[in-house]
């Protein structure tokens, strides 16, 4: 970023200009590993957080009540912005031919200026380039920076099998993980934030902005966590790959997601 003389954009217009400037300098803005289909959702989720939930925090409740649909909602706007980013040159050449591992390598070694991923990628990038400095920033979707929301959710949960042979030790482990000491150890290794307050955790500088968004209630759940079945997400992932390969369209994708959603659990 310093070599390119660019700064992280905080509005949609600045984002597109950032992509164009980065491309002109020969270093694409973002690495995108769409060969692994789970990666395809991350840019879309980041855009949906603001375009859909910015004006309607109750969108999921309306979906559940049959009062809203993907194809008749700002999901269409978010998907259009995703493809606009692709057409603007925000990503390296051939995202479909790039897997998750290769996308990390591009970002870690400065072949791209960044990567659109979750906080977990910070630790992976540092492993690949210990001398690098990596910072997580929110992806803007409108021209009002104060409107930006980000998708965020708990990364993992723990339970003990009711028939566990060593229930006492298992519960002891869970209690340790949920203690300030255990939680701080876990999030430091994982590159995240503690789910409980008052743990005394010192936030890594790379996650300062993420921490501010969490504290300011400027987050929404990862979208699939509130969907009635896993098929909706799988249809989205494969459909996004098909769009990138020219085999499908945004309308077909959202219509298919609506059909799977209506099928229920």
N, C-alpha and C positions, 0 to 999 in steps of 0.2 A: 504494500500500500504506500509506504513511504517513497519507494523508488518510482512508483507510478505517479506520485504527487496527487493522489486522490484521497478523499475522506468518505466514510460510510454515509450513504444517503438516508434521509429520514422522511422523505416523501416519495410518492410514486413517480412524479416527473423527474425528480433527482435520481431515482433508481435507474430509469431508462437512460438518462444522460450518463450516469456512472457506467452502465454497461457499454454504451457506445464509446466512451472515452477509454475504457479498459481494453476493448477490442481493438481500437485504433493503435494502442500502444503494444499490441501483440500478446497481451496477457488477459484472457477472458475473465470476466468478473467472478463467475461461480463454476465449480466442478459439479457435475450431475451424473450420478451412476445409475441410470435408468435400466441398465441390463438386469439389475436385481429389482424385481418389480415392487418390493416394499418401499424402495427409495422414491418411486414416482409420486407418492402421496404427500411428501414433506413440503414441497413448494406449494402445492395446492392447499394443504392445511394451513400453512402460514398466511396465505392470502385470504382464505375463507374466514379465518379468525376475525379479521377486520371487516371484510366486505359483507359477510352474512350477519355476524353477531354484533358488529359495531352499532347497528341500528335496531337489532332485535335479539336481546339476550334470551328470549323465550322461544327461539326458533325450534329447538329440539322438542319442547312441549307441544308446539303446534304440529310438528311432524308426527309425534306420537298420537295426537288427537285427529289426524287426518286432515288438518287445516292448512297444510303446507306441503310442498313437494320440491325435490331437488331441481327439476326442470323448469319450475315456475318460481324461482327464487334467485337471490344474488349468487347462488352457486354458479350460475351461468356467467356472471361477471368475473368471479374468481378464476374460472377455467379459461375465460378469454384473456385475462391478464397473464396467466401462466403461459399461454401460447404466444402472447405478445412478447414476453420475455425471451422466449425461444427465437422468435423472428427478429428480435432486436439484437441478438447475438450475446445474450447474457451468459450463455453456457458454452463450454468447449465443444468442438466438433464431435458429432456422433455420440450423444448421450446414451443411445441404445446400445452402443458397442463398448460402453464403459461400465464396469461393475463397481460396487461399493468400495472395494479395496483400492482399485485404481483411482477412484475419485478422491479418496483420502490422500493418496500419493501426490496427486496434482496440486491439491491445496496445501499440503504440508511442505512441499518443495518450492512453492511460489510459481508453479506453472499456471495457476489461477490465483486470483486475489482472495478468493474465499470459497466457501461451500455452504449450501443450505442444508443444515442437519440439526439434530437435537444436541443438547448439551453434552451427551455422552461422547461426541466426536472429539471434544477438546483434548481429553486424555490420550486418545488414539493419535491425534496430530502431533502432540508433544512427544510421543514415543518415536514417531517417524522423524521428527526434527526438534530435538531438545533445545536448540538455540532459537527456535521460532517463538514469536509472541502471537497468541491467538485470542480473540475476543468475540464473544457471542453478542450479536446485535439483532434487534427486531427487524423483520422484513416489512417495509411499508407497502400499503396497498391503496392509500388515498393521498391527497395533497394536504391533509391536515395531520401533522405528526401527533397531535394530542389524541387522535382517534384510534391510533394503532393499538391493536390487541395481539396477543400471542397465544398459541396453543400450549397448554402445560398440563401435566398430570403426574400422579404418583408413578414412580418407575417400577416398583415391586411391592409385594405384600407377602407376609409370612403366616403360615398356620401350622398346626401340629395335627397329624393324623390321630383320630380318636382311638385307633387301634395300635398306636405306636408302642413298640416294645420297650422303649426307654423314654417314656413320656416326661419324666422329671427332668432329664438332661435336655430334651428337646425344648421344653418350656424355658429352661434356664438360658438356652441359646437365644430364643426369641426375645426374652427379657433383656438380654445383653444387647442385641441388635437395636432394640427400642430405647436403650439408655442413651444419655448424652455421649458417653464414651464410644459406644458401639455405633451409633448413628453418625457421629463425626468421622469415625474411621471409614465407614462405608461410603459416605458421600465424598470424602476426600479421594478415595480410590476410584470411585465411579465418575467423579467430576460433576456432581450435582449439588442440590441444596437439601438441607434436612427438612423433613415434613413436619417436625415438631418445633415450636418456638423455644427460646431460652436454653438452647443446647450449648451456647458459648462458641458456636462455629464461626470461624473467620472465613468469610466468603472469598474465594479465589478472585483476583481482579478480573479474570476472564468472564466471570459470571455476575459482575456488578449490575449490569443493565437488567439481566434476567431477574435478579433479586429485587430490583426496584419495581419491575412490572408485577411480580408476585405480591409484594407488599401493598401495591396500589390497586389491587383487584383488577388488573388489566390483562387477565388471562381467561381463557375458556378451555373446557376439556378437549382432549384429542377427539375429533368428531366421531370416530368409529366406536368409542367407548359407550355411546348412548344409542347405538343402532340395535335393532331387535335380533339380528343374526349376523353371522360372519360372512355370509354370501355377499352382502352389500359391499363390503370392503374388497373382497376378492374380485368382484365385478369391476370395481373402480380401478384396482391395480392393473388388471389385464387390459382394461379399456384404455387406460392412459398410455400403456405401451403401444396399443393399436393406433391411438391418435398420433403418437410420435412417429410411427412407421407409415402413416397415411392410410391405414386400413379401417379407420373408424372416424366418427365425428363427435364433437362435444354433445350435440343433441342426443345422439344414440346412447352415449355413455350415461347421461343423466336420466334418460328414459329407462334404461336397463336398471340403474340403481333404484329408481322409484319402484319398478316392478318387484325387485328383490326386497325392498323395504316393506312394501305392502303385503308381502307373503308372510310377514311376522316371524315369530320365533319358532 
